[in-house]
Amino acid sequence: MKVLMVLTSHDQLGDTGNKTGFWLEEFASPYYVFKDAGAEITLASPKGGQPPLDPKSDEPDFQTAATERFKKDEAAQKALANTVRLSEVSAGNFDTVFYPGGHGPLWDLAESEDSRSLIEAFYQAGKPVAAVCHAPGVFRHTKGADGKSLVAGKQVTGFSNSEEAAVELTDVVPFLVEDMLKENGGKYSKADDWQSHVVEDGLLITGQNPASSDATAEALLKRLSQ
């Protein structure tokens, strides 16, 4: 089982002067779900090399068993520091792709032609695609074989408007994940803020927020075993 995980290379939180990037729990939790299942994991990002970590996700309040495990795992840290360039990966070499969130993907992966074509290639090959929290933003420009938005008519979730308001970034982000998914024809659903919520619709698996990281990865593994 070969899993591709795609992380952001973007580290600027709009014009705030603050840093962003990927959210640690949303990478570490799925990483170990896949690793413990025996998967061969490849990490990629638009620029390659070390993806930027959202410094807020490294604060004590946001640590989990998986993030603590990662901080003691030299092999995982080395892999993260040496992600391959997104332009150099092919869907044909993997069984599935998983996108961790954090605010970073809203700026780079959502607009990346490499990411868009990669997702479409996975989907057209009948391989599942999963994204959690802000990462469903990567579906902003993806199309299905019918030329319509990939999420059109599909059950989806992602970081909610109320959660974005709670972290006071509604006016900072380039777009709201919930609004974008709805505008593209997705049948959006959510749980209460910060509660785990995962939605599956065929090859598309999405999770709402950091608390959904494990469950999204586990749903993806289950889909692969079918």
N, C-alpha and C positions, 0 to 999 in steps of 0.2 A: 504494500500500500504506500503510494507516494503522494505526499501532501505538500502543496505549495502554500506558504503563508506570505501575504503581501502587506508590507508596512509602508507608512508615509515617510517622505523625506522632508516634509515641510515643518519648520520650527517657529514661525512667526504667527502670533495670535492677532491677526488683522493689523490695525494701526495702534494697538494698545501699548506696544513696546514690551509686552510679556511674551514668554516662550510657550510653545505648544509642541505637539508631536503625537506619538502613539501613547495609549493609556496602558500602563504596565500590566494590570490585572487582565486586560483583554488580550494581551499577547501571552502572558505566562500561563494562565489557566488553560486555554486551548492547546498551547504547546505541550503541556504535560499530559493532557487527555490523549493527544495523538501519540506522543512518545511512549506512554505507558501501554498503548495499544499495539506497539511495535511498528509504528509508521516510520517511514523514511521522510524526514522533513527538510525542505529547502526554503530558505528565507530570501525574499526579494524586496527591493524598494526602487523607486524611480531613479535615484542617483547611485544606488549601490552603497556598499560600506555600512557605516554605523547609522541607523535611523535615529532621529532625535526623540528622546523620551520626554513626555510632558512632565515637567518637574512636580506638578501638583499630584500626579499619580504616584509619586515616590514618597509622599508624606506619610507619616505613621498611621493616620486614620484610614488609609486606603490599602494597607498591606493585608495580604491573605496568605494562606499556606503555600500557594503556588508562587507568589512573588518572593516569599522568603526562600523557597527552594531554589528559585532562579538565582538569587543573590549568592548562593553557595555552589552554583553549578558553573564551573569554569568553561566546560565544553559548550554549554548553551550561550554563555556570554561571548565566547569567541565566535560562535555561529552568527550571533546577532551583530557583532562588530564587522562582519564580512558578508553582508547580504549581497546577492548578485543583482546586477542591473535588471530592472524589469523588462527592458527592451531585448534582453538576451534569453528570456525564458519562453518556452513553448508549451502550450496546453497539452500537446501530444505526449509530453514526458511525465505527466502527472495524472493522478486519478481524481483529484479534486483541488479546489482553491478556497482558502479561508482568509478573510480580511478582518484584522483587529481594528478597533476604532481608536478614539482619541479625536480631537478636533482637526488635527493635521490633514487627514484625508479629504476634508471638505475643500481644501485649497488645491492640492495636487492630484490625488488619485481620482477625484470626481471629474477632473478635466483632462486626465491623461488619455491620449489616444492609445498608448500601449496597454493601459489597463482596460479600456473599453473593448479593444479587439481581443484581448486575452479572455475576458469574461464571456464574450460572445462565442469564442472558439470552444471554451469549456461547455457552454450550454448547448451549442449545436452538436457537440460530440456526445451528448447525453451524460455529461459529468456534472455532479452537483456543485453549486456555488454557494458559499456561506459568508455572511458578514454580520458584525455585531456593533451595536450602539451607533456611532456616527458613520461607521463604515458602509451601511447601506446607501450612503451618499454616492458611492461609486457607481450606482445604477442610474445616475442622473441622465447620462446620454446613451446608455446601452440599448440596443434594439434586438428584437427577436427576428426570426426568419421572415415574419410577415411585415417587417418594417416598422412595427409599432414598438413602443417602449417595452423593454423586457419585463417590467413589473405590471404592465397593463392587464387588468383583470385578475391579478394574482394577490393572494393573501400575503401581506408583508407587515413588518414592524421595523422600528428603529428608534433612535433617541427622540423622545416626544417634545412637543413645543413646551409643555409644562416643565419638563426637566431642564430644557435650555433656559427657560425663564428663571428657574430656581438657581442656576449657576450664573445668572445675570450676563449671559452672552448672546441674547436674542439679537441685539443690535450690532454685534461684532462679527458673527459668522456670515459667510457669503450667501448662505441659504439655510433654511430650516429643513431638516431631514424629513420630518412628518409632512410638512407642506409639499415638498418636492415629490415624495412618494404618491401622495394623493393627486397632485397635478398631473403626474404621469400615468394615472389610471389605476394605481395600486389600491387594493382593498386593505387599508391600514387599520391595525388594531393595536391596543396598548393595555398594559396592566397599570396599576397605581405606580406613581413615581418610585423608582429605585427597586421595584420588585421584578423578579425574573419573569421574562415572557419571551417565548420562542415560537415562531410561526414557520410552518413548512408548507410549501405549495409546489409539488413536483420536485424539480431540481433546485429550487430556490429555498434557502434556509436563512432566516434572519432573526436576530436577537435584539431586544430593545435597549439594553443598557449594560454597564459593567457586571451587574449581578446575573446577567444572562449568559456570560461568557462560557462557563462550563457546559451549561445545558445546550447551547448552540453547537459547541464542538461535539458533544455526545450525540446530538441529533444527526449531525453530519456523519459520524462514524456508523451509526445505525443505518443510515441511508446507503452508505457504501457497502454494508454487509448484506443488503437485500438482493 
